[in-house]
Every structure is written in C-alpha cells, then in structure tokens.
C-alpha cells in the first residue's frame, strides 16, 4: 500500500512539474507575441476571469459539498456509487451550463468590473472592445473548468490520480500551439495598442479550446475506471443539504478572495493603461511574478500540508492539542527550510528569472519593473506559507468559520494597502509601478494575517515545547541571505568578463547563482544547527554516489 501511495504521489508530482514548466513556456510565448504592457494585460485579465468566476459561482460548492459526498458514495454504496455519481455529474453539468450561458450573455458587464477608470476614456474604446471580446470568447471555459474538476474527482475517488494531474499538460500544449500560430501569422515587434478581430479569435478560442481538451483527455479514463456515465436527474435524499450548510463558510472564504482579485486586477491594469510611454508593471507582470512565487508553494507547501492535515485532524479529534501544535510547527519549519531560500533567490536574482521567462520578442522592454514586482511579491512568500499552515490547523479542528473571518482581515488589508499605494501614493505618471506596489500590498497583508492569526490559534493550540518557529525562521533567513549574498558577489565579479544579456545569459547567471548559493546556505545552516535544513541536505546527499 505504501509503495502504491508513493507511486501515485510520484506520478502526480511529475505531472505537476511538467505542467508548470509548460505553463511558463506559454507565458514566454505570450510575452513575445503580445508584450507585457496593456496589450498583454487585456488578454491576461480576460483569460483569468473564467477560472475566477468558476471558483466563485460553482467551485466552492463543488469542492466543499459535492466532492466529499461523491467520495463517500463510491466507497460505501452497494453499486460503487454509480447512481449517486451520475446524479452528481448531471447536476453539476447542468449548473455549469446555466452559469456559463448567463456569464456569456453578461460578458460586457463582467468585463466592466475589471476595467479601471483609465480605460473608460472615450479614446480607449478599442481597448475596452477587445477586453469584452476576449471575455466573451474565454467565458465558456467556466463549463470546461467545472466539468474537469467533477470528472477528475471521480477518477481520484477511484484511485486514478494521474490523469487529473497530467491533463493540464494537454491544455498548455494547445494554448502554446495557438500562440505559436499567432506568432507566425501576425508580426512581432512594435505591437499595436489594440487587437485585430483575427488576433482576438485566435488567442481567445485557442485558450478556450485548451481547457476543453483538458476535459476531453479525462473521459476515456473515466470509462476505464469502471464508471459508465448516464444522464440521471434528482438529488432528493442524497444528504447534500447538511453538507452544504457545513461548506457555507468555505464558499464565503472563496467569495472574499474574489473581491480582492477584482480590485487588484483593476489597479494592475491601471498601471499599464497610464499615459507614461515608458516600461510598465501591470497585470501581466503581477500575474507572472505570482506564478513564479507559487512554484515552491505548489511543489513543497501543498504536498506537506496535504500529508499533515489528516494526521492533525486525527490528533485534534483525540483532543491532543499539544501534539497538533508540535506537528503544525514542524510542518511549517520543514516547508520554510525550502521556501525561505527560494524567496531569497527570487529577490536576489529577480532580473535573470524574469528575463528567462519573459525576455523574448515584445516582452523585452518591461523586464526591470517585472523584476521589481517579483521582489516585492517574494517578500510575502514566507508569511503566506505560515498562514497557509495556520489555516490548515483550524481545519484540523473542523473550524471553517474562523479562517473565513481571518481571510476577511487579509482581504481588507490587501485591498486597503493596494488602493492607498496605487491611488494615493502614486501619481498619474508613476502608475507604471502599480504591479510593484501591489506586490508590496500582498506581502503586508499576509504579514498582518500571521500576526493576527497566531494569538487566535493559541486559544485552540496552547504554546508547548517544540512548537516554536520564530528562532528557526530567523536562522533560516540568515543562512539564505548569506547564500544569496555570496551568489550576488560571484556574479558581480564574473560580470567583468561575461556577457549576461538575453535569456541564455539569464540561464548561465541562475546556474552560477545556484552553484554558489545552495552550498553556502547548507553550510551556514549546519553551523546554526537548523535541523530541518540539515535533514533536507542529508536526504539529498544520501541519493548521490558521494553520500553512500
């Protein structure tokens, strides 16, 4: 059983890593094709809206209400959950279809929610029209996102974990193909401020087709898993009402996040829509930097949190709060052992990182401000990681109400800091720095969240020996700064003899930086006796010939 679990985890991890790699290739192609200023922001916003609306209007309900019931039915019903699953799938498909059609009809109003005041000027009518068209072309993704999650969860419940993790690769391949076709058909270089109708159709439909293919990839595996789907209506007697009431706070949690997203999107696009003719850091820069900082989160934090939550839930059910506290703190320290140096590297080597991802074609002009945006967002990785685990500790006690109110504080802080930073501290000429300011607002919001959440969590989990994170975190920061500083010094010395320009130069810079930073980080961690880092180093070296 353990070997089977490890194999499943390895398959999922491989799919996730490859999907993220292709995702960054897609971003690089987009940067080359449409640039990273307003033109890029318009499409980025439109292509993000469907997933946001799905999560807001249906995703919270599916994940907190339908999916848990689905898993239980497959395990406990005499027919293996066939009838129940068909009812759930039919209900979900109908809800998704209705929501999608309604959203497509309301596309102009939905687009307006995300547009800043700078684009309401009559002279910007063409940009607004492109935004509405892209939103209309991308909104059908809502149905495909939701159907993908429903079918994928059926497969997961039947222990077919690989397809759901690997299917996004097909999406990225289709999206990349549409962008490559775009590059062949339309010129690259000094891109015009607006899109032609053909450009809108190719990009919009290409990305929507990618989400549809992502769903279609799962369908053969659904049949192979032993489930034969038949349309079946009716939910009476399924017990969903009780579960829906339990999931209410999680749905509200999602809604609060979406309000923040709308405000941040408006302010980010405002930066690209400013009249300043120079480089700008708007939504494309902010979104790209966010994807970069979430790499260690997706690979490390989520994995450890997923493994820890069932065990913490069992300890909480047994009333062993001290053990819950120690396990939560240990999981945080283990994660920070990797997240802290990752954050330090993103701050110290931000420019070569964004050059590698977006330094092509039309995207080459915004690299400096994009790197500043990455720096400010990277400051928020550590508090975000700590808060992520703190919320999972509340969930271990089956408390979804407290995380909702804490998320309200995070959202209010993020929105207030973002609005003040962009609309008050920046004048019209400096709006090009909006992405940088929004990154700082994100970091401030999660720092406040950690400071507020810890005393609230203490009411459930008292302070116990072995549950501290402050001193280990300080030691990790010292070791990471020493490693990143050493890497910067070596790059500065080599800069006298090596040309680092362009993406190839960025790869060389990052390789040199890693070769210097990682050994220094490990050495300083050993001196400071950071056990979590030493454990990671021992695990890695044990796999090498010299470590055997």
C-alpha positions as CSV (number, residue, x, y, z in Angstrom):
1,X,0.0,0.0,0.0
2,X,2.8,2.4,0.9
3,X,4.6,1.7,-2.4
4,X,1.4,2.3,-4.3
5,X,0.9,5.6,-2.5
6,X,4.4,6.7,-3.3
7,X,4.0,5.7,-6.9
8,X,0.8,7.7,-7.1
9,X,2.5,10.7,-5.5
10,X,5.4,10.5,-7.9
11,X,3.1,10.3,-10.9
12,X,1.1,13.4,-9.7
13,X,4.3,15.3,-8.8
14,X,5.8,14.6,-12.3
15,X,2.6,15.8,-14.0
16,X,2.5,18.9,-11.9
17,X,6.1,19.8,-12.6
18,X,5.8,19.3,-16.3
19,X,2.5,21.2,-16.4
20,X,4.1,24.2,-14.6
21,X,7.1,24.1,-17.0
22,X,4.8,24.2,-20.0
23,X,2.8,27.0,-18.2
24,X,6.0,29.1,-18.1
25,X,6.7,28.3,-21.8
26,X,3.2,29.6,-22.5
27,X,3.9,32.8,-20.6
28,X,7.2,33.2,-22.5
29,X,5.4,32.8,-25.9
30,X,2.7,35.3,-24.8
31,X,5.2,37.8,-23.7
32,X,6.9,37.5,-27.1
33,X,3.6,37.7,-29.0
34,X,1.6,40.4,-27.3
35,X,4.0,42.1,-24.9
36,X,3.8,42.6,-21.1
37,X,2.1,46.1,-21.1
38,X,-1.6,47.0,-21.6
39,X,-2.0,44.7,-24.6
40,X,-0.8,41.8,-22.6
41,X,-2.9,42.9,-19.5
42,X,-6.2,42.9,-21.5
43,X,-5.8,39.3,-22.6
44,X,-4.4,38.2,-19.2
45,X,-7.4,39.6,-17.4
46,X,-9.9,38.1,-19.8
47,X,-8.3,34.7,-19.7
48,X,-8.2,34.8,-15.8
49,X,-11.9,35.8,-15.3
50,X,-13.4,32.4,-16.3
51,X,-11.5,30.5,-13.7
52,X,-12.2,33.1,-11.1
53,X,-15.9,33.1,-11.8
54,X,-16.0,29.3,-11.8
55,X,-14.4,29.2,-8.3
56,X,-16.8,31.9,-7.1
57,X,-20.0,30.6,-8.6
58,X,-19.5,26.9,-8.6
59,X,-16.0,25.8,-7.5
60,X,-16.6,26.4,-3.8
61,X,-19.8,24.4,-3.9
62,X,-18.3,21.5,-5.9
63,X,-15.2,21.2,-3.7
64,X,-16.9,21.6,-0.3
65,X,-20.3,20.0,-1.0
66,X,-20.3,17.6,-4.0
67,X,-16.8,16.1,-3.9
68,X,-16.8,14.8,-0.3
69,X,-20.2,13.2,-0.8
70,X,-19.0,11.7,-4.1
71,X,-16.0,10.1,-2.5
72,X,-18.1,8.6,0.4
73,X,-20.7,7.3,-2.1
74,X,-18.1,5.5,-4.2
75,X,-16.7,3.9,-1.1
76,X,-19.9,3.0,0.7
77,X,-22.8,2.4,-1.7
78,X,-23.6,-1.1,-2.9
79,X,-23.3,-0.1,-6.6
80,X,-20.0,1.6,-6.1
81,X,-21.6,4.9,-6.2
82,X,-22.7,4.6,-9.9
83,X,-26.2,6.0,-9.4
84,X,-25.1,8.7,-7.0
85,X,-22.2,9.8,-9.2
86,X,-24.4,10.0,-12.2
87,X,-26.8,12.3,-10.3
88,X,-24.0,14.5,-9.1
89,X,-22.3,14.7,-12.5
90,X,-25.7,15.5,-14.2
91,X,-26.5,18.1,-11.6
92,X,-23.0,19.6,-11.9
93,X,-23.1,19.8,-15.7
94,X,-26.5,21.5,-15.7
95,X,-25.4,24.1,-13.1
96,X,-22.2,24.7,-15.1
97,X,-24.1,25.1,-18.4
98,X,-26.6,27.6,-16.9
99,X,-23.9,29.6,-15.2
100,X,-21.7,29.7,-18.4
101,X,-24.6,30.8,-20.6
102,X,-25.6,33.5,-18.2
103,X,-22.0,34.8,-17.9
104,X,-21.5,34.8,-21.7
105,X,-24.7,36.9,-22.0
106,X,-23.4,39.3,-19.3
107,X,-19.9,39.5,-20.8
108,X,-19.8,43.3,-21.2
109,X,-20.9,43.9,-17.6
110,X,-18.4,41.3,-16.3
111,X,-15.6,42.9,-18.3
112,X,-16.6,46.3,-16.8
113,X,-15.9,45.0,-13.3
114,X,-12.3,44.5,-14.1
115,X,-11.6,47.7,-16.0
116,X,-10.0,50.7,-14.3
117,X,-11.2,54.3,-14.7
118,X,-8.3,54.9,-17.1
119,X,-9.9,52.7,-19.7
120,X,-13.3,54.5,-19.5
121,X,-12.0,57.4,-21.5
122,X,-13.6,57.6,-25.0
123,X,-10.2,57.4,-26.6
124,X,-9.7,53.9,-25.1
125,X,-12.9,52.5,-26.7
126,X,-10.9,50.0,-28.8
127,X,-9.1,48.5,-25.7
128,X,-12.5,48.1,-24.0
129,X,-14.0,46.4,-27.0
130,X,-11.0,44.0,-27.1
131,X,-11.5,43.2,-23.4
132,X,-15.2,42.5,-23.9
133,X,-14.5,40.3,-26.9
134,X,-11.8,38.3,-25.1
135,X,-14.0,37.9,-22.1
136,X,-16.9,36.6,-24.3
137,X,-14.5,34.1,-26.0
138,X,-13.0,32.9,-22.8
139,X,-16.1,32.6,-20.6
140,X,-17.1,29.2,-22.0
141,X,-14.0,27.9,-20.1
142,X,-16.2,28.1,-16.9
143,X,-18.1,24.9,-18.1
144,X,-14.9,23.1,-19.0
145,X,-13.1,24.0,-15.8
146,X,-16.0,22.7,-13.7
147,X,-16.6,19.6,-15.7
148,X,-12.9,18.8,-15.5
149,X,-12.9,19.1,-11.7
150,X,-16.0,16.9,-11.4
151,X,-14.7,14.1,-13.6
152,X,-11.2,14.4,-12.1
153,X,-12.6,13.9,-8.6
154,X,-14.5,10.8,-9.7
155,X,-11.2,9.4,-11.0
156,X,-9.4,10.4,-7.8
157,X,-12.0,8.7,-5.7
158,X,-11.4,5.6,-7.8
159,X,-7.7,5.9,-7.2
160,X,-6.9,7.1,-10.7
161,X,-4.7,10.1,-9.7
162,X,-2.5,10.5,-12.7
163,X,-5.0,11.7,-15.4
164,X,-6.1,14.8,-13.5
165,X,-2.5,15.9,-12.9
166,X,-1.4,15.2,-16.4
167,X,-4.4,16.5,-18.3
168,X,-3.4,20.2,-17.9
169,X,-0.3,19.4,-20.0
170,X,-2.7,18.9,-23.0
171,X,-4.2,22.3,-22.2
172,X,-0.8,24.0,-22.2
173,X,0.2,22.3,-25.4
174,X,-2.9,23.5,-27.2
175,X,-2.6,27.1,-25.8
176,X,1.1,27.2,-26.8
177,X,0.2,26.0,-30.3
178,X,-2.3,28.8,-30.7
179,X,0.3,31.3,-29.6
180,X,2.9,29.9,-32.0
181,X,0.4,30.1,-34.8
182,X,-0.3,33.7,-33.7
183,X,3.5,34.4,-34.0
184,X,3.6,33.0,-37.5
185,X,0.5,34.9,-38.7
186,X,1.0,38.3,-37.0
187,X,4.1,40.4,-36.8
188,X,6.1,40.6,-33.6
189,X,8.0,43.6,-32.5
190,X,6.4,47.1,-32.1
191,X,3.0,45.7,-31.3
192,X,-0.1,47.9,-32.0
193,X,-2.0,49.1,-28.9
194,X,-5.2,47.2,-29.9
195,X,-6.0,43.8,-31.4
196,X,-7.5,42.9,-34.7
197,X,-10.6,40.7,-34.8
198,X,-8.5,37.8,-36.1
199,X,-6.0,38.1,-33.2
200,X,-8.8,38.1,-30.7
201,X,-10.4,35.0,-32.2
202,X,-7.1,33.1,-32.4
203,X,-5.9,33.8,-28.8
204,X,-9.4,33.6,-27.2
205,X,-10.6,30.5,-28.9
206,X,-7.2,28.9,-28.7
207,X,-7.0,29.1,-24.9
208,X,-10.7,28.1,-24.5
209,X,-10.0,25.0,-26.8
210,X,-7.1,24.2,-24.5
211,X,-9.4,23.9,-21.4
212,X,-11.9,21.9,-23.4
213,X,-9.1,19.4,-24.5
214,X,-8.0,19.2,-20.9
215,X,-11.5,17.9,-20.0
216,X,-11.7,15.5,-23.1
217,X,-8.5,13.9,-22.1
218,X,-10.1,12.6,-18.9
219,X,-13.2,11.0,-20.5
220,X,-11.5,7.8,-21.7
221,X,-10.1,7.3,-18.2
222,X,-13.5,7.7,-16.6
223,X,-14.8,4.7,-18.6
224,X,-11.6,2.8,-17.9
225,X,-12.0,3.4,-14.2
226,X,-15.2,1.4,-14.3
227,X,-17.7,4.2,-14.2
228,X,-20.2,4.4,-17.1
229,X,-21.9,7.8,-17.1
230,X,-25.6,8.1,-17.8
231,X,-27.7,11.2,-17.5
232,X,-29.6,10.9,-14.2
233,X,-31.6,13.8,-12.6
234,X,-32.7,14.2,-9.0
235,X,-30.9,14.8,-5.7
236,X,-33.6,14.1,-3.2
237,X,-32.4,12.0,-0.3
238,X,-28.7,12.5,-1.1
239,X,-28.0,14.4,2.1
240,X,-26.4,17.3,0.3
241,X,-28.3,19.9,2.3
242,X,-26.5,19.2,5.5
243,X,-23.1,19.2,3.8
244,X,-23.9,22.4,2.0
245,X,-24.5,24.1,5.3
246,X,-21.2,22.9,6.6
247,X,-19.4,24.2,3.5
248,X,-21.0,27.7,3.7
249,X,-18.0,29.3,5.4
250,X,-15.6,27.9,2.8
251,X,-17.8,29.3,0.0
252,X,-17.8,32.7,1.7
253,X,-14.0,32.4,2.1
254,X,-13.7,32.0,-1.7
255,X,-16.0,34.9,-2.3
256,X,-13.8,37.2,-0.2
257,X,-10.8,36.2,-2.3
258,X,-12.5,37.0,-5.5
259,X,-13.4,40.5,-4.3
260,X,-9.7,41.1,-3.7
261,X,-8.9,39.7,-7.1
262,X,-11.2,42.2,-8.8
263,X,-9.7,45.2,-7.0
264,X,-6.1,44.1,-7.6
265,X,-6.9,43.4,-11.3
266,X,-8.3,46.9,-11.8
267,X,-5.3,48.6,-10.1
268,X,-2.8,46.4,-12.0
269,X,-4.4,47.3,-15.4
270,X,-4.4,50.9,-14.4
271,X,-0.6,50.8,-14.3
272,X,-0.4,49.6,-17.9
273,X,-3.2,52.0,-19.0
274,X,-1.4,55.1,-17.7
275,X,-0.2,57.6,-20.3
276,X,3.5,57.1,-19.4
277,X,5.3,56.0,-22.6
278,X,7.9,54.0,-20.8
279,X,8.1,50.5,-19.3
280,X,5.2,49.5,-17.1
281,X,4.5,46.8,-14.5
282,X,0.8,46.0,-14.7
283,X,-1.3,42.8,-14.6
284,X,0.9,40.7,-16.8
285,X,3.9,41.5,-14.7
286,X,2.0,40.9,-11.4
287,X,0.4,37.6,-12.6
288,X,3.7,36.3,-13.9
289,X,5.5,37.1,-10.7
290,X,2.7,35.5,-8.7
291,X,3.1,32.3,-10.7
292,X,6.8,32.3,-10.1
293,X,6.5,32.7,-6.3
294,X,3.8,30.0,-6.1
295,X,6.2,27.3,-7.6
296,X,7.7,26.4,-4.2
297,X,4.2,26.6,-2.7
298,X,2.7,24.2,-5.3
299,X,5.6,21.7,-5.0
300,X,6.5,21.8,-1.3
301,X,3.9,23.6,0.8
302,X,0.8,21.9,-0.6
303,X,2.4,18.5,-0.5
304,X,3.4,18.8,3.1
305,X,0.1,20.4,4.1
306,X,-1.8,17.6,2.4
307,X,0.2,15.0,4.2
308,X,-0.1,16.7,7.6
309,X,-3.8,17.6,7.6
310,X,-5.2,14.1,8.1
311,X,-2.8,13.4,10.9
312,X,-3.5,16.7,12.6
313,X,-7.2,16.1,12.2
314,X,-6.9,12.7,14.0
315,X,-4.9,14.3,16.8
316,X,-7.4,17.1,17.2
317,X,-10.3,14.6,17.3
318,X,-8.5,12.8,20.1
319,X,-8.1,16.1,22.0
320,X,-4.3,16.0,21.8
321,X,-3.9,19.8,21.1
322,X,-0.2,19.7,22.2
323,X,0.6,17.2,19.5
324,X,-1.4,19.2,17.0
325,X,0.7,22.3,17.8
326,X,4.0,20.4,17.5
327,X,3.1,18.8,14.2
328,X,1.9,22.1,12.8
329,X,5.1,23.9,13.8
330,X,7.2,21.0,12.5
331,X,5.5,21.1,9.1
332,X,5.9,24.9,8.9
333,X,9.6,24.6,9.7
334,X,10.1,21.8,7.2
335,X,8.4,23.9,4.5
336,X,10.3,27.1,5.3
337,X,13.6,25.3,5.0
338,X,13.0,25.3,1.3
339,X,10.7,28.4,0.9
340,X,13.0,30.8,2.7
341,X,16.0,30.3,0.4
342,X,13.6,30.2,-2.6
343,X,12.3,33.7,-1.6
344,X,15.8,35.0,-1.1
345,X,16.8,33.7,-4.5
346,X,13.8,35.4,-6.1
347,X,14.7,38.7,-4.5
348,X,18.4,38.5,-5.3
349,X,18.2,37.1,-8.8
350,X,14.8,38.5,-9.9
351,X,16.1,40.1,-13.1
352,X,17.6,36.9,-14.7
353,X,14.5,35.0,-13.5
354,X,12.0,37.2,-15.4
355,X,14.4,37.5,-18.3
356,X,14.4,33.7,-18.7
357,X,10.5,33.7,-18.6
358,X,9.6,36.9,-20.4
359,X,12.7,38.3,-22.1
360,X,11.5,37.5,-25.7
361,X,10.1,39.5,-28.6
362,X,7.7,42.1,-27.4
363,X,8.3,41.3,-23.7
364,X,11.9,42.5,-23.5
365,X,11.0,46.1,-22.6
366,X,9.4,45.6,-19.2
367,X,12.0,43.3,-17.5
368,X,13.2,45.8,-14.9
369,X,9.8,46.6,-13.5
370,X,8.8,43.0,-13.7
371,X,11.8,42.1,-11.6
372,X,10.8,44.7,-9.0
373,X,7.3,43.2,-8.9
374,X,8.8,39.8,-8.3
375,X,10.9,41.1,-5.5
376,X,8.0,42.7,-3.6
377,X,5.8,39.6,-4.1
378,X,8.7,37.3,-2.9
379,X,8.7,39.2,0.4
380,X,5.2,37.7,1.0
381,X,6.1,34.1,0.4
382,X,7.2,33.4,4.0
383,X,4.2,34.9,5.8
384,X,1.9,33.3,3.1
385,X,3.4,29.9,3.9
386,X,3.0,30.3,7.6
387,X,-0.6,31.5,7.2
388,X,-1.4,28.6,4.9
389,X,-0.4,26.1,7.6
390,X,-2.2,28.1,10.3
391,X,-5.4,27.9,8.4
392,X,-5.0,24.1,7.9
393,X,-4.6,23.8,11.7
394,X,-8.0,25.4,12.1
395,X,-9.4,23.0,9.6
396,X,-7.9,20.1,11.6
397,X,-10.4,21.1,14.3
398,X,-13.2,21.2,11.7
399,X,-13.3,25.0,12.1
400,X,-14.1,26.8,8.8
401,X,-15.7,29.8,10.4
402,X,-12.5,31.3,11.9
403,X,-10.5,31.1,8.6
404,X,-13.3,33.0,6.9
405,X,-13.0,35.9,9.3
406,X,-9.2,35.8,9.1
407,X,-9.5,35.9,5.4
408,X,-11.7,39.0,5.6
409,X,-8.8,40.7,7.5
410,X,-6.3,39.6,4.8
411,X,-8.6,40.8,2.0
412,X,-9.3,44.2,3.8
413,X,-5.6,44.8,4.4
414,X,-4.6,43.8,0.9
415,X,-7.3,46.0,-0.7
416,X,-6.6,49.0,1.6
417,X,-2.8,48.8,1.0
418,X,-3.3,48.3,-2.7
419,X,-5.7,51.2,-3.1
420,X,-3.7,53.6,-0.9
421,X,-0.4,52.5,-2.6
422,X,-1.7,52.9,-6.2
423,X,-4.3,55.7,-6.0
424,X,-2.8,57.8,-3.2
425,X,1.0,57.3,-3.1
426,X,1.5,57.0,-6.9
427,X,0.6,60.0,-9.1
428,X,-0.6,59.6,-12.7
429,X,3.0,59.5,-14.0
430,X,4.1,56.8,-11.6
431,X,1.2,54.4,-12.2
432,X,3.6,52.3,-14.2
433,X,4.8,51.0,-10.8
434,X,1.4,49.6,-9.9
435,X,2.5,46.0,-10.1
436,X,5.4,46.7,-7.8
437,X,3.1,48.4,-5.2
438,X,0.6,45.6,-5.5
439,X,3.3,43.0,-4.7
440,X,4.2,45.0,-1.5
441,X,0.5,45.2,-0.6
442,X,0.3,41.4,-0.8
443,X,3.3,40.9,1.4
444,X,1.9,43.4,4.0
445,X,-1.5,41.6,4.0
446,X,0.0,38.2,4.8
447,X,2.3,39.6,7.4
448,X,-0.7,41.2,9.2
449,X,-2.5,37.9,8.8
450,X,0.2,35.9,10.6
451,X,0.4,38.4,13.4
452,X,-3.4,38.3,13.9
453,X,-3.9,34.5,13.4
454,X,-1.2,33.3,15.8
455,X,-2.9,34.6,19.0
456,X,-6.3,33.4,17.7
457,X,-4.8,30.0,17.1
458,X,-3.3,29.9,20.6
459,X,-6.9,29.6,22.0
460,X,-7.1,26.2,20.4
461,X,-3.4,25.2,20.5
462,X,-1.5,26.3,23.6
463,X,2.1,27.2,23.5
464,X,4.1,23.9,24.0
465,X,7.8,23.0,23.8
466,X,8.8,22.0,20.3
467,X,6.2,24.2,18.6
468,X,8.2,27.3,18.0
469,X,9.0,28.8,14.6
470,X,10.5,32.2,15.3
471,X,14.1,31.4,16.1
472,X,14.4,28.7,13.4
473,X,12.9,31.1,10.9
474,X,15.5,33.8,11.9
475,X,18.3,31.3,11.4
476,X,17.0,30.3,8.0
477,X,16.8,33.9,6.9
478,X,20.4,34.5,8.0
479,X,21.6,31.4,6.1
480,X,19.5,32.3,3.0
481,X,20.8,35.9,2.9
482,X,24.4,34.7,3.3
483,X,23.9,32.3,0.4
484,X,22.1,34.8,-1.9
485,X,24.7,37.4,-1.0
486,X,27.6,35.1,-1.9
487,X,25.9,34.4,-5.2
488,X,25.5,38.1,-6.0
489,X,29.1,38.7,-5.2
490,X,30.3,36.0,-7.5
491,X,28.0,37.2,-10.3
492,X,29.3,40.8,-9.8
493,X,32.9,39.5,-10.2
494,X,32.1,37.4,-13.2
495,X,30.2,40.3,-14.8
496,X,33.5,41.9,-15.6
497,X,34.3,39.1,-18.1
498,X,31.0,37.5,-19.1
499,X,28.0,38.9,-21.1
500,X,24.9,38.0,-19.2
501,X,22.4,39.6,-21.7
502,X,19.4,37.7,-23.0
503,X,17.7,34.5,-21.9
504,X,20.8,32.4,-22.4
505,X,22.8,34.8,-20.2
506,X,20.0,34.5,-17.6
507,X,20.3,30.7,-17.6
508,X,24.0,31.0,-17.0
509,X,23.5,33.5,-14.2
510,X,21.0,31.4,-12.4
511,X,23.2,28.3,-12.8
512,X,26.2,30.1,-11.3
513,X,24.0,31.6,-8.5
514,X,22.6,28.2,-7.6
515,X,26.0,26.6,-7.5
516,X,27.2,29.2,-5.1
517,X,24.1,29.9,-3.0
518,X,23.0,26.3,-2.2
519,X,26.3,25.1,-0.6
520,X,26.6,28.4,1.4
521,X,23.0,28.1,2.6
522,X,23.6,24.4,3.6
523,X,27.0,25.3,5.3
524,X,25.6,28.2,7.3
525,X,22.5,26.1,8.3
526,X,24.8,23.4,9.7
527,X,26.7,26.0,11.7
528,X,23.5,27.4,13.0
529,X,22.1,23.9,13.6
530,X,19.0,24.3,11.6
531,X,17.8,20.7,11.8
532,X,15.2,21.0,9.1
533,X,17.7,22.2,6.5
534,X,20.2,19.6,7.6
535,X,17.6,16.9,7.2
536,X,16.9,18.1,3.7
537,X,20.6,18.2,2.8
538,X,21.2,14.7,4.3
539,X,18.2,13.3,2.3
540,X,19.6,14.8,-1.0
541,X,23.2,13.8,-0.4
542,X,22.2,10.2,0.5
543,X,20.9,9.8,-3.0
544,X,24.2,10.9,-4.5
545,X,27.2,8.5,-5.0
546,X,29.3,10.5,-2.6
547,X,26.7,10.3,0.1
548,X,26.6,6.4,0.1
